[in-house]
Structure formats: structure tokens, C-alpha cells
């Protein structure tokens, strides 16, 4: 599970999009709020004032009474090392650095090290508020699966908002990434900077 410290607007959007119940408690003049979908854990604090701030009033009027419901525990993918086909999983965690210009940046990363992986998650470090990203899976340079070199096989992010400083997106299903398939980024950056990108995978062998 990845923990993100965020603000009320982001936490509220996370809760609304996943139809979650906010977990909350009060200590002194603060509400401590969090929500989880078993992969991401978002946390924020709201100061309690009189009169109430806009964020405090929003929480109290629309979310507080529905809060603190039991959190369902899900069994996440790849929780066991052995697969039914007799193969085993081995953790593989790889990273790159990418220089960005303000505006649209297009670049690819090739999974060239392993014949077969289960793709788990992607992390972005050093993003800013306002950054967005489209993500595609491209065929190999020789067109192994489609017959057409580098052709898009799937798009799995559509103008996704990249959380500032640290962002992680995890797959909750069986996502295969074979050798020489490529992840294409169309990254819209609000400024010139360098970001880090980590690829979280299990090798199947």
C-alpha cells in the first residue's frame, strides 16, 4: 500500500470516484481523515474553526455522517509466488530518469530485460500539480503481436492527473508485459524538469 499526504479536494475526489467511506477521527481542533482502496492510502487533516472553513463545512455536511464504515479487505493480485501453471514470480523493480520540457513530451520505455512479466504498478517522482499523462502499450519494434512495428496495442491512461511529488498507480488485474513491448508516455508538463519513473513488476519464470 502506498501512502499519500494530500489536501481535502484530492481526498474528496478519490472518495467520490471509488464510492468509499471516509475514515475519520477528531483530536483537539483537527479532523484526521483518510481513505483507502487497498492499494492507495490517502490522508489529510482539516482544522476545525468557528465559523467553519469551506472544506470543513463540506466534510461535515456531506461526508461525516457516512464516514467510518468498515473497510472491505481485498485480496490483491499476485499475493502468492507460485502460479497455477507451475511458474514462479520474482520481484523486479526498475527506474529511469526523464528530462521534460514545458508542454508535451513523448517518450517510450522498453521492457527489454525479461521474457515475461506481470506489470504491477508505475510510480512517478517529481511531478507538479497540473501535469497529466497518456499511457499506451506499443508492439515491439518488429511487430511481434500485431504484425506492425511499434503500433499501439492498448491505451491505459487518458489525460491522467499525476499527483505532485509522488504518484503511484497500481494494476489490480493480471497485466502481462512481454519482452520488447513498450510503454509510450505522452506527458504534459507544466514546467521544464526531470522526473523519476519506476516500473514495478514480477518476472514469470
N, C-alpha and C positions, 0 to 999 in steps of 0.2 A: 504494500500500500504506500502511495506517495502522499505526503502532507503538503498542502499549500496554504500559506497565510495570506488572506485576501481581504477585500472590503465587502460591505453589505450588498452592493449591486451585483458583484460577481457571484457571491454565495447564493443570493436570491435567484439569479438566473440558472445556476446549477441545480437548485432545488426544483424550480418550476419545470425545467426541461426533462427532469428524471422523475417527477412526481414523488419527491421524497418528503419526509417529515424532518424539520429542523430539530436537532437535539440542542437543548439549551439549559443553562443554569445561571443564577444570579449570585455574584459575590460583590458586596458593597454597592458601588454605583456603576457596575458594569454587567451587561449581559455577555456571557461567553457562549458563542453559537458555533455549531459545526454540523456538517452533513457528509455522508459517505455513501458511495455506491460500491464499496468493497474493493475498488481499485484506486480511486481518488478520495482523499480526505481533506475537505476544505474547512478552514477555521477563521472566524473573525470575532471582534469584540465591538460592542456598542456601549458608549457611555450613556447613562441614564440621567436625564435632566428634566427640569420642570420650568417652562414648558418643554415638551418632548421635541427632539430634533425630528427632521423629516424621516430619517432612516429608522429611528426609534419608534415613531408612530406607525410607520409601515409594518415593522415587525410585530408590534403589539396588536395592531388592528387586523392583520391578515395572516399571520403565521404562528403567533404564540400559542393560541388555543389548540392548534392542530399539531403542536410540537411534542417531542419526547415520546413518540410512538416507537415500539420495538423495531430494531433494525434487522431486516432479514439477512441471514448469513448465506452467501452463495458459495458454491464450490467452483473455484476458478479453474481455467483450463491448465493442462499440463502440471497438475499437482503431484503426479507420480512420475518417477523417472522412466519406468518401463511402459512401452506401448503394446497394444494387443498384437501387433504384427511381429513381436519379438525384438524390435529395435529399442534402443535406449536414447534418452535425451541428455545432452551435455551443454551446460551453460556457456553461451558465447556473448560477449558484451564488447562492442566496437564503437569507436568515436572518430569524428572528423571535425575540423575547423573550417568555417566557410566565411570568406570576406564578402560583404554585401555593400551595394550602393543604395542610396535613397531611390525608391521606386521599385520596379520589377526586376527580379533576379531569377534566372533559370539555371539550374544545375542538376546533376544526377549523381547518385551513389550506386555502385555495382556490388552486389553480393557475390564476390568472386572467390571467397575462401573455402566454402563448404558446398558439397553436392546437394544437400537438402537441409533446410532449417525450418523451424516453426517460429514465425515472427511474433514477438510478444508485445513490444512497446517501442515508442520513439520518444526521445527526450530532446528538448531544445533549451539551451542555456544562453542567456544574454539577450533575449528578445525585449521589445518595448511595447507599451500599450499602443495599439493601432496596427501592429504587424499582423498580417494574415498570410495564409499559405494554402495552395492547392497541391495535392499529392497524387501521383499516378504510379502504377506499376507498368513498366515497359518491358517488352520482349527483349531477348538477348540480341547482341549485335548481329547474330546470324539468323535471327527469326526462328528459334528452336520450336516455339509453341504455336505461333500463328502463321509462320512462313514468310513473315515480313519483318525485316530487321528494325529493331527499336520501336516497333509500333505499340501504342498504348493498349494494354490488356484490361485495365481497370482503373478507375479513379476512386480513391477512398478518403479524400478530404476536399471540401468545397468551400473556399474562402474561409477556412477555419481561423478563428481568432486565437493567436498564440499568446498565452499568458505571459506577463512580464517576468523577467529574471530567470524563472524556471518553469518549464511546462513539460508535462508527460502525458502522452496518450497511449493507452494500453488496449490491446485487442482481447476481446472476451470470447473469441471463437478460434477455430483451427485455421490459422493463416499460414499457408505454405509459401516459402520463398526459396526457389531453387537456384542453383549456381548460375551466375551471369544474368539473372533477372536484375532489373534496375528500378530504383525508386527515383522518380523525377519530382523535383521541387519547383514550383513557381511561387517564389517567396516575395511578398510585397513588404518592403521595409520602409519605416518612416524616416530612417537616417542611415548614413554610412557607418558600418560597424562590423565586428567579427563575432559570429555566434558559434557555439559548440553544439554538435548534434551527436547523440548516442543512439545506437541501434541495439536493442535488447532482443536476443534470440536464443533458441535452443537448437543445437545441431542434432540431427537424427542420424544415428549410425549403429 
